Amino acid sequence: MKAPGIATELRTHAPFTAFGTVTGIVIMAAFIQFRIPREISSTLFWTMHPLHVLISALVTTAMYRMHSGEGIWRTILIGYFGSVGIATLSDSLIPFAGEWLLNLPYRGVHLGFIEKWWIVNPLALVGIALGYFISHTRIPHAGHVLLSTWASLFHVLMALGTSIDVVTTILIAVFLFLAVWVPCCTSDIVFPLLWIKERKDNHSIPFSYGGKT
């Protein structure tokens, strides 16, 4: 996939990400208004993040399988690093960077593949297996975006205090958007296709994800 194609995909998927960000802000406002305990945010993060890894592994692997004839071990490696690596960036590292810059009181980085390795890593392997054997399956991008957005959101909510001002809310919205927009498209589209050799006919690789090719 050439650079213009990547830019087009990012523009195409920006509205999904913006919608996900709006839902995240609404959820955050509700959690603050009703003083939902941080333990609930922790539980929801450790639910959303592993599910995000599962879906990401499925989509990344399926995308690679649809456009390559490579062996199983190469597919497993690409599926694993394209899902666990990028989901960690999206759900944990970018949100933590926002928490650190905003000086949130309970900030911390939570690496699922280490802290909850017995959940995250097996789900990544399940996703890879599903993507390998049913690579024709199409996953709606909106569903993936919402999972990623909410995982990032609950990571931030674990770091929040009991109150928040308007400026902080806006900045959190920006970090939520960035945490989802580029990593999700990178995981599902750019990363697997980077490892696919150019076709001899030099035709571009068609993109099939949540819709028609």
N, C-alpha and C positions, 0 to 999 in steps of 0.2 A: 504494500500500500504506500503510495507516494505521499509526500507532505501535504499537498492540496487535499488529498482524500482524507487524511487524518483531520485536517482543519475542518473539513465539511462534516465529518462525523461528530466532532466536538460541538459544532454549531447546532447540528441536528438534535443532539441529546441534551443541550443546555436547558430547553424548556422543562424536560422531565426533572432535571436537577433543581431547577428553580422551584418547581412545584413541591418536590421533596423537602427543600429548605423551608418553605412556608409551613408545611405540616410539622416540621421540627420546631419551629418557633412557637407554633400554637401549643404543641405538647409541652414545651419548656415553660410557657406562660401558665399552663394549667398546673404543672408540677410545683411552680413557685407559689401560685395563688393558694393551692390547697396544701402546701407544705408537705409534699410527699417525701418520705424519708429517703436518704441517700442509698440505703440498702436496697430499695426497690429499683433505683436506677442501676445499681450494680448487677442485680439479678437480670434486668432487662438487657443490659449490655452483654452479659455472658450468655444470653439467649440469641440476640440479634447478630453478634459477631460470628459465632460458629455457623449460623445459618447463612450469613453472607459469604463465608469461606466456602461452604457447600455449593451454593449457586454459582459463585465465581469460578470454582474448580470445574464445575460441569460445563459452563459456557466457554471458558478458556480452552479446555480440552476438546470440546466439540468443534469449536472454531478451527483449531489446529488440525483435527482429524479430517474435517470437511475439505481442507485445502492442501493436504500433504499425504504422502504415503509412507511416512517414517515409521520406525519400529516403536514398540511399546515403551521401552525405557526412556527414550527421548520424549515421548508423549507424556509420560508420568512426570518427568522433571519439569517440563514446560507447564503442565497443569498445576503442579505443586507450587513452584515459585511464582507463577502468574496469579495464583489465587491467594495463598498464604502471605507471600511477600507484599503484594499490592494491597490486599485487604488490611494487613497490619499498618501499612502506610496510611490508608484511608481512615480506618476506624480508630487508630491509636496514636500514631506519630504526629500527623497533622493536627488532630484535636489537642494533643498535648502541647504542641507548639503554640496554639492559640491560648491554652490555659496558662502557659508560662508567660506569654506576652501580656495577657490581661491580669496576671498575678492573682489568679483564683486561689482561694484559701486551701482547697484540698486537691490541688493538681497532682497528677501522677501519670506515668506511662504504664499501660497494661498490655503486655505482649501475650496474646492468647496462645500462640504455638508453644510458649514456654510455661506460662502460669497455669493454663488449662490444656496442656498438651494431650491429655487422654481424651479430650473432647474435640479440639480443633483439628488435630492431625488426622484422626480417623475419618472425620467428616470430609476433610479435603480428599482423602483417598476414595471415599464413597463417591464424591462428586466427579473425580477423575474417571472412576470406573463407569459411571453413568454416561459421562461425556464420550468415553471411548467406544462404548457399545451402542449408544443411541445418538450418534453425532448429528442426526437429522433434526433432533428436537430443537424447537425454537422457544426461548425463554423471553417473556416480555421485559423490555428494558426498564419499564416503569417499576416493576416489582423489585428488580435488583437495586435500582436507585433508592427506593424507599427503605429496603433493608440496610443499605450502606449508610443512608442519612440517619436513620434511627440509631444504628450502632454508634456512629460518631457523636450523635446528640447525647446518648446516655453516658458516653465517656466524659463529655463535658459536664453533664448534670452531676456526675459523681464528684466533680471538682468545685461545684458552686457552693456558695454560702446560702444564707436564708433570704437574701434580697439581691436585686440586680437593677442597674439603671438602663436608660434608653440607649446610651452610647455602647455599653457593653453588649446589649442585646443585638444591636446592628452588627457589631464586630463578630459576635458569635455566628450570626447568620452568614457573614462573608466566609468565615472559616468552614462552616458546614458546607457551603456551596463548593469551595475549593477542595475540601476533603473528599467530596464525592465525584465531582465533574471530571477532572483529569484522571484520577486513579481508576474509576470504573471503566471509562472508555479505554484506558491503557490496558487494563486487565483483560477486557472482553474483546478488544479489537486490535490494538496496536501490538501488544506483547506477543500473542501467538503468531501473528502474521509476519513479525520481524524474522522469525525462524524458518519461514517457508521460502524455498528457492524460487527465483523468478521463473515463470513459465516460458517455454521456448517460443511460444507465439507472441510473447510480450503483452498479452492482454492483462488488464488489471484483474485482481482477484475480487470476485463478487462478494458482497457483504450480505449475510443472511442472519438476521438476529431480530426476532420478535416481529417479523413481517416477511414479505416476499423478497426473493432474490432479485 
